[in-house]
């Protein structure tokens, strides 16, 4: 009801992904002709780029520690992985309301040697560095517009495993430039183990992912964003 009421009065409705949100809006009764795509995902490719750094972590997660981000699934996956890769290492970048609960789980499951917290990092350069120190970026979110962190990790030349959310549905070709994961701790564990054991697949996905995100170069995306709104303002 809310969407239909305001969509009828709107000249256009801007969306930030090409599939997930437009499909929802059309099903909600919005005129397809009013829907305009303009990406909100832009990457500073001068900061987020491959660096020659030693790999310290097998997995890296970055984001606010909330239920929506699927972080509990990732913790359960690490527990599963540990059964076959005893020294598996996950680093968590970020903080949030689930932090104390997560730390309790880590202690309860004896994962202190397997999971590290970095908290929120001081600069985006520090974020790019920790991506480069990791073998795989994991994003088990339940829903997203982007997520931008996936694109940042891809720009750093590391393979991404991600759920089918947001812009990922637009740009990911499974097993080519990333691996899709289900909302399942076991599937996350299986895909992580697959990449850790298959160096060729990991390298291929990393290289293809790096090439994919060139389209999100910051100046290019911002220019397109501005031109989209200018065209709307000057159209009849």
HELIX and SHEET records of a PDB file:
HELIX    1   1 UNK A    2  UNK A    9  1                                   8    
HELIX    2   2 UNK A   20  UNK A   27  1                                   8    
HELIX    3   3 UNK A   32  UNK A   34  5                                   3    
HELIX    4   4 UNK A   67  UNK A   69  5                                   3    
HELIX    5   5 UNK A   71  UNK A   82  1                                  12    
HELIX    6   6 UNK A   99  UNK A  108  1                                  10    
HELIX    7   7 UNK A  124  UNK A  132  1                                   9    
HELIX    8   8 UNK A  148  UNK A  155  1                                   8    
HELIX    9   9 UNK A  168  UNK A  171  1                                   4    
HELIX   10  10 UNK A  185  UNK A  197  1                                  13    
HELIX   11  11 UNK A  199  UNK A  212  1                                  14    
HELIX   12  12 UNK A  213  UNK A  216  5                                   4    
HELIX   13  13 UNK A  218  UNK A  234  1                                  17    
SHEET    1   A 2 UNK A  13  UNK A  15  0                                        
SHEET    2   A 2 UNK A  35  UNK A  37  1                                        
SHEET    1   B 6 UNK A 115  UNK A 119  0                                        
SHEET    2   B 6 UNK A  90  UNK A  93  1                                        
SHEET    3   B 6 UNK A  57  UNK A  62  1                                        
SHEET    4   B 6 UNK A 134  UNK A 139  1                                        
SHEET    5   B 6 UNK A 159  UNK A 162  1                                        
SHEET    6   B 6 UNK A 179  UNK A 180  1                                        
END                                                                             
